[in-house]
Amino acid sequence: MGYLEGTSFLLLLCIAMPLKYMMDMPEMVSYVGPVHGVLFIAYIVVLFITAHKIKMPLWALPAGVVGSFLPFGPFVFDYVLKKRFGNSP
């Protein structure tokens, strides 16, 4: 979920927003923006459910939320979680 949300955020920041403000082409934001919004909400919901299910440490939940507001944040957060908890399902 983090990869999807992070990718949609990067598409919004690096492609859709520059097209809107530099090329006066706002159409891409109207497509990517709502998709990113849905993925962001889904990411937060999945984060809370997962935090409860696998009993993440106290630092992990706020780190995941803060990471979702930063470019590449979900990718870094995912890397840290995989390193900390391993790849087990």
C-alpha positions, 0 to 999 in steps of 0.5 A: 500500500505504501508503494502505491501511495508513495508513487501516486504522491510522486506523480502528483508532485513531479508530473501533475503539479508542474503541468498545471502550474508551468504549462497551464494544463490542470487536467492531470491534477484532476485525475491524479489528485483524487486517486492520490487522495483515495490511496492516502486514506487507504494507506492510513487505514491500512497503517492503523490496522497493521499497527494494531495487528502486528503490535508495532512499536509506538514510534512506527505509527507516527513515523508512518503518518509523517512519512506519508506527507514526505516525498519518498517517505512511504518508501523509506518507512517500508524499508525501515519496517522490513529491516526491523520486522523482516519480510514475514507475512 
